[in-house]
Amino acid sequence: MYSLEISLRYSPFPLSIQKKNYEDVKRIYDEIKGSMNGNNQNSNLIELTCDKVQDKSISVLAKEIISVQIYEKSAVAGGSKRPGFSLDI
């Protein structure tokens, strides 16, 4: 299972969805990146659905997204830190 997580401007909590296939989550990731770059002028609203929770749908304004990331959700969570952007010093 792959998770796609987006951070919104002025929001402390990220939004996330899960997809079974890497190709599906990568396609959405590329679409969001294109919208963030302004390459896709027709896409002001991005709609996301989740494979894990069937009734979960998210719609966000593309101009409010400030970051997006993909990570693989492993079945073993023992002692591993949460995926994200961090600096280990």
OpenMM code with the backbone's topology and positions (N, CA, C; nanometers):
from openmm import Vec3, app, unit

residues = "MET TYR SER LEU GLU ILE SER LEU ARG TYR SER PRO PHE PRO LEU SER ILE GLN LYS LYS ASN TYR GLU ASP VAL LYS ARG ILE TYR ASP GLU ILE LYS GLY SER MET ASN GLY ASN ASN GLN ASN SER ASN LEU ILE GLU LEU THR CYS ASP LYS VAL GLN ASP LYS SER ILE SER VAL LEU ALA LYS GLU ILE ILE SER VAL GLN ILE TYR GLU LYS SER ALA VAL ALA GLY GLY SER LYS ARG PRO GLY PHE SER LEU ASP ILE".split()
positions = [
    Vec3(0.0845, -0.1168, 0.0000),
    Vec3(0.0000, 0.0000, 0.0000),
    Vec3(0.0895, 0.1236, 0.0000),
    Vec3(0.0584, 0.2181, -0.0861),
    Vec3(0.1345, 0.3424, -0.0973),
    Vec3(0.0493, 0.4590, -0.0498),
    Vec3(0.1111, 0.5492, 0.0243),
    Vec3(0.0408, 0.6669, 0.0741),
    Vec3(0.0892, 0.7896, -0.0003),
    Vec3(-0.0051, 0.8769, -0.0313),
    Vec3(0.0249, 1.0070, -0.0878),
    Vec3(-0.0219, 1.1091, 0.0138),
    Vec3(0.0681, 1.1967, 0.0539),
    Vec3(0.0389, 1.2935, 0.1583),
    Vec3(0.0623, 1.4335, 0.1032),
    Vec3(-0.0343, 1.5226, 0.1253),
    Vec3(-0.0193, 1.6606, 0.0807),
    Vec3(-0.0329, 1.7547, 0.1999),
    Vec3(0.0423, 1.8622, 0.1934),
    Vec3(0.0346, 1.9668, 0.2949),
    Vec3(-0.0282, 2.0893, 0.2314),
    Vec3(-0.1196, 2.1502, 0.3054),
    Vec3(-0.1894, 2.2687, 0.2558),
    Vec3(-0.1399, 2.3939, 0.3262),
    Vec3(-0.1452, 2.5036, 0.2557),
    Vec3(-0.1081, 2.6340, 0.3099),
    Vec3(-0.1969, 2.6663, 0.4300),
    Vec3(-0.1367, 2.7120, 0.5367),
    Vec3(-0.2047, 2.7524, 0.6600),
    Vec3(-0.2748, 2.6377, 0.7328),
    Vec3(-0.2387, 2.5138, 0.7037),
    Vec3(-0.2980, 2.3992, 0.7714),
    Vec3(-0.1874, 2.3164, 0.8366),
    Vec3(-0.1977, 2.2932, 0.9670),
    Vec3(-0.0915, 2.2182, 1.0350),
    Vec3(-0.0979, 2.0671, 1.0114),
    Vec3(-0.2095, 2.0177, 0.9590),
    Vec3(-0.2281, 1.8739, 0.9430),
    Vec3(-0.2284, 1.8355, 0.7955),
    Vec3(-0.1495, 1.7350, 0.7576),
    Vec3(-0.1491, 1.6901, 0.6179),
    Vec3(-0.2726, 1.6058, 0.5863),
    Vec3(-0.3049, 1.5986, 0.4593),
    Vec3(-0.4113, 1.5114, 0.4094),
    Vec3(-0.3443, 1.3942, 0.3399),
    Vec3(-0.4018, 1.2743, 0.3538),
    Vec3(-0.3392, 1.1593, 0.2894),
    Vec3(-0.4433, 1.0632, 0.2359),
    Vec3(-0.4021, 0.9924, 0.1316),
    Vec3(-0.4815, 0.8837, 0.0756),
    Vec3(-0.3883, 0.7648, 0.0553),
    Vec3(-0.4474, 0.6475, 0.0392),
    Vec3(-0.3700, 0.5259, 0.0143),
    Vec3(-0.4144, 0.4642, -0.1183),
    Vec3(-0.3168, 0.4160, -0.1929),
    Vec3(-0.3422, 0.3464, -0.3190),
    Vec3(-0.2670, 0.2143, -0.3172),
    Vec3(-0.3240, 0.1140, -0.3831),
    Vec3(-0.2625, -0.0184, -0.3870),
    Vec3(-0.1439, -0.0241, -0.4832),
    Vec3(-0.1546, 0.0429, -0.5961),
    Vec3(-0.0517, 0.0352, -0.6999),
    Vec3(0.0341, 0.1610, -0.7025),
    Vec3(0.1637, 0.1425, -0.7199),
    Vec3(0.2563, 0.2550, -0.7280),
    Vec3(0.2255, 0.3428, -0.8499),
    Vec3(0.1860, 0.2819, -0.9617),
    Vec3(0.1573, 0.3579, -1.0826),
    Vec3(0.0424, 0.4564, -1.0600),
    Vec3(-0.0585, 0.4152, -0.9842),
    Vec3(-0.1725, 0.5033, -0.9558),
    Vec3(-0.1303, 0.6231, -0.8715),
    Vec3(-0.0538, 0.5965, -0.7674),
    Vec3(-0.0128, 0.7044, -0.6783),
    Vec3(0.0892, 0.7959, -0.7480),
    Vec3(0.1738, 0.7415, -0.8335),
    Vec3(0.2708, 0.8221, -0.9076),
    Vec3(0.2002, 0.9126, -1.0082),
    Vec3(0.0946, 0.8639, -1.0726),
    Vec3(0.0181, 0.9445, -1.1674),
    Vec3(-0.0454, 1.0646, -1.0973),
    Vec3(-0.1025, 1.0415, -0.9781),
    Vec3(-0.1633, 1.1502, -0.9004),
    Vec3(-0.0557, 1.2484, -0.8545),
    Vec3(0.0582, 1.1956, -0.8100),
    Vec3(0.1706, 1.2789, -0.7675),
    Vec3(0.2152, 1.3712, -0.8812),
    Vec3(0.2295, 1.3159, -1.0015),
    Vec3(0.2710, 1.3959, -1.1166),
    Vec3(0.1662, 1.5008, -1.1524),
    Vec3(0.0382, 1.4667, -1.1409),
    Vec3(-0.0699, 1.5614, -1.1675),
    Vec3(-0.0646, 1.6786, -1.0693),
    Vec3(-0.0421, 1.6480, -0.9428),
    Vec3(-0.0335, 1.7527, -0.8414),
    Vec3(0.0885, 1.8408, -0.8650),
    Vec3(0.2028, 1.7791, -0.8974),
    Vec3(0.3231, 1.8574, -0.9272),
    Vec3(0.3006, 1.9508, -1.0453),
    Vec3(0.2341, 1.9011, -1.1472),
    Vec3(0.2036, 1.9846, -1.2633),
    Vec3(0.1145, 2.1015, -1.2280),
    Vec3(0.0181, 2.0775, -1.1419),
    Vec3(-0.0711, 2.1847, -1.0980),
    Vec3(0.0031, 2.2867, -1.0127),
    Vec3(0.0965, 2.2396, -0.9297),
    Vec3(0.1751, 2.3302, -0.8462),
    Vec3(0.2664, 2.4180, -0.9319),
    Vec3(0.3163, 2.3637, -1.0431),
    Vec3(0.4021, 2.4396, -1.1339),
    Vec3(0.3234, 2.5335, -1.2233),
    Vec3(0.1920, 2.5160, -1.2270),
    Vec3(0.1093, 2.5994, -1.3135),
    Vec3(0.1019, 2.5480, -1.4555),
    Vec3(0.1469, 2.4226, -1.4788),
    Vec3(0.1439, 2.3657, -1.6139),
    Vec3(0.0030, 2.3300, -1.6593),
    Vec3(-0.0842, 2.2992, -1.5654),
    Vec3(-0.2187, 2.2549, -1.5994),
    Vec3(-0.3184, 2.3626, -1.5584),
    Vec3(-0.3518, 2.4529, -1.6492),
    Vec3(-0.4389, 2.5659, -1.6180),
    Vec3(-0.5841, 2.5249, -1.5962),
    Vec3(-0.6251, 2.4089, -1.6465),
    Vec3(-0.7639, 2.3647, -1.6336),
    Vec3(-0.7937, 2.3015, -1.4989),
    Vec3(-0.6912, 2.2688, -1.4228),
    Vec3(-0.7112, 2.1941, -1.2999),
    Vec3(-0.6929, 2.2833, -1.1766),
    Vec3(-0.7995, 2.3537, -1.1382),
    Vec3(-0.7955, 2.4331, -1.0164),
    Vec3(-0.8304, 2.3484, -0.8952),
    Vec3(-0.9102, 2.2464, -0.9171),
    Vec3(-0.9559, 2.1581, -0.8105),
    Vec3(-0.9036, 2.0175, -0.8366),
    Vec3(-0.8411, 1.9588, -0.7346),
    Vec3(-0.7889, 1.8223, -0.7469),
    Vec3(-0.8725, 1.7319, -0.6584),
    Vec3(-0.9262, 1.6261, -0.7170),
    Vec3(-1.0081, 1.5298, -0.6432),
    Vec3(-0.9291, 1.4020, -0.6229),
    Vec3(-0.9257, 1.3546, -0.4983),
    Vec3(-0.8511, 1.2343, -0.4622),
    Vec3(-0.9450, 1.1339, -0.3974),
    Vec3(-0.9254, 1.0062, -0.4290),
    Vec3(-1.0003, 0.8989, -0.3638),
    Vec3(-0.9021, 0.8000, -0.3040),
    Vec3(-0.9475, 0.7272, -0.2047),
    Vec3(-0.8623, 0.6356, -0.1305),
    Vec3(-0.9026, 0.4912, -0.1586),
    Vec3(-0.8036, 0.4035, -0.1771),
    Vec3(-0.8316, 0.2609, -0.1962),
    Vec3(-0.8563, 0.1894, -0.0637),
    Vec3(-0.7944, 0.2370, 0.0419),
    Vec3(-0.8071, 0.1700, 0.1715),
    Vec3(-0.9435, 0.1961, 0.2352),
    Vec3(-0.9857, 0.3215, 0.2345),
    Vec3(-1.1177, 0.3597, 0.2878),
    Vec3(-1.2022, 0.3988, 0.1669),
    Vec3(-1.2925, 0.3106, 0.1261),
    Vec3(-1.3641, 0.3254, 0.0002),
    Vec3(-1.4459, 0.4535, -0.0102),
    Vec3(-1.5019, 0.5027, 0.0974),
    Vec3(-1.5870, 0.6211, 0.0935),
    Vec3(-1.5103, 0.7510, 0.1162),
    Vec3(-1.3790, 0.7448, 0.1233),
    Vec3(-1.2988, 0.8640, 0.1498),
    Vec3(-1.2667, 0.9354, 0.0188),
    Vec3(-1.3072, 1.0615, 0.0122),
    Vec3(-1.2774, 1.1468, -0.1020),
    Vec3(-1.2307, 1.2816, -0.0501),
    Vec3(-1.1338, 1.3395, -0.1184),
    Vec3(-1.0780, 1.4688, -0.0804),
    Vec3(-1.0729, 1.5555, -0.2055),
    Vec3(-1.1162, 1.6797, -0.1941),
    Vec3(-1.1021, 1.7778, -0.3010),
    Vec3(-1.0285, 1.8980, -0.2447),
    Vec3(-0.9243, 1.9409, -0.3135),
    Vec3(-0.8442, 2.0547, -0.2677),
    Vec3(-0.8160, 2.1481, -0.3851),
    Vec3(-0.7985, 2.2761, -0.3532),
    Vec3(-0.7557, 2.3728, -0.4529),
    Vec3(-0.6065, 2.3549, -0.4789),
    Vec3(-0.5691, 2.3413, -0.6023),
    Vec3(-0.4292, 2.3160, -0.6375),
    Vec3(-0.3376, 2.4272, -0.5888),
    Vec3(-0.3841, 2.5505, -0.5895),
    Vec3(-0.2978, 2.6619, -0.5496),
    Vec3(-0.2696, 2.6645, -0.3995),
    Vec3(-0.3425, 2.5848, -0.3197),
    Vec3(-0.3216, 2.5800, -0.1753),
    Vec3(-0.2253, 2.4699, -0.1323),
    Vec3(-0.1837, 2.3835, -0.2249),
    Vec3(-0.0912, 2.2741, -0.1922),
    Vec3(0.0508, 2.3286, -0.1890),
    Vec3(0.1218, 2.3005, -0.0789),
    Vec3(0.2601, 2.3474, -0.0689),
    Vec3(0.3619, 2.2338, -0.0747),
    Vec3(0.3199, 2.1093, -0.0471),
    Vec3(0.4112, 1.9960, -0.0622),
    Vec3(0.3320, 1.8690, -0.0854),
    Vec3(0.3978, 1.7732, -0.1485),
    Vec3(0.3378, 1.6427, -0.1751),
    Vec3(0.4479, 1.5380, -0.1626),
    Vec3(0.4129, 1.4227, -0.1069),
    Vec3(0.5113, 1.3151, -0.0944),
    Vec3(0.4422, 1.1799, -0.1084),
    Vec3(0.5223, 1.0809, -0.1509),
    Vec3(0.4769, 0.9421, -0.1616),
    Vec3(0.5652, 0.8592, -0.0699),
    Vec3(0.5028, 0.7658, 0.0003),
    Vec3(0.5813, 0.6691, 0.0755),
    Vec3(0.5064, 0.5373, 0.0822),
    Vec3(0.5840, 0.4293, 0.0957),
    Vec3(0.5251, 0.2963, 0.1055),
    Vec3(0.4902, 0.2693, 0.2505),
    Vec3(0.3680, 0.2288, 0.2718),
    Vec3(0.3214, 0.1986, 0.4061),
    Vec3(0.3526, 0.0521, 0.4332),
    Vec3(0.4473, 0.0271, 0.5218),
    Vec3(0.4880, -0.1102, 0.5498),
    Vec3(0.3993, -0.1705, 0.6574),
    Vec3(0.3901, -0.3013, 0.6556),
    Vec3(0.3088, -0.3721, 0.7539),
    Vec3(0.3752, -0.3736, 0.8905),
    Vec3(0.5071, -0.3619, 0.8924),
    Vec3(0.5811, -0.3631, 1.0174),
    Vec3(0.6110, -0.2188, 1.0563),
    Vec3(0.5551, -0.1757, 1.1699),
    Vec3(0.5750, -0.0372, 1.2125),
    Vec3(0.6594, -0.0306, 1.3394),
    Vec3(0.7248, -0.1366, 1.3758),
    Vec3(0.7987, -0.1404, 1.5009),
    Vec3(0.9211, -0.0519, 1.5012),
    Vec3(0.9137, 0.0570, 1.5761),
    Vec3(1.0289, 0.1413, 1.5985),
    Vec3(1.0697, 0.2320, 1.4848),
    Vec3(0.9982, 0.2300, 1.3742),
    Vec3(1.0368, 0.3178, 1.2645),
    Vec3(0.9710, 0.4537, 1.2811),
    Vec3(1.0430, 0.5571, 1.2373),
    Vec3(0.9852, 0.6903, 1.2493),
    Vec3(0.8919, 0.7165, 1.1327),
    Vec3(0.8052, 0.8118, 1.1503),
    Vec3(0.7063, 0.8466, 1.0506),
    Vec3(0.7739, 0.9059, 0.9283),
    Vec3(0.7303, 0.8677, 0.8065),
    Vec3(0.7886, 0.9241, 0.6858),
    Vec3(0.7619, 1.0737, 0.6801),
    Vec3(0.8504, 1.1442, 0.6155),
    Vec3(0.8321, 1.2870, 0.5994),
    Vec3(0.9625, 1.3548, 0.5678),
    Vec3(0.9568, 1.4834, 0.5666),
    Vec3(1.0742, 1.5637, 0.5373),
    Vec3(1.1393, 1.5990, 0.6699),
    Vec3(1.2591, 1.5497, 0.6924),
    Vec3(1.3283, 1.5784, 0.8173),
    Vec3(1.4778, 1.5863, 0.7913),
    Vec3(1.5480, 1.6456, 0.8844),
    Vec3(1.6916, 1.6596, 0.8744),
    Vec3(1.7541, 1.5924, 0.9946),
    Vec3(1.8367, 1.4909, 0.9715),
    Vec3(1.9056, 1.4226, 1.0807),
    Vec3(2.0436, 1.4838, 1.0965),
    Vec3(2.0681, 1.5422, 1.2108),
    Vec3(2.1972, 1.6055, 1.2374),
    Vec3(2.2721, 1.5266, 1.3423),
] * unit.nanometer
topology = app.Topology()
chain = topology.addChain("A")
for resn in residues:
    res = topology.addResidue(resn, chain)
    for name in ("N", "CA", "C"):
        topology.addAtom(name, app.Element.getBySymbol(name[0]), res)
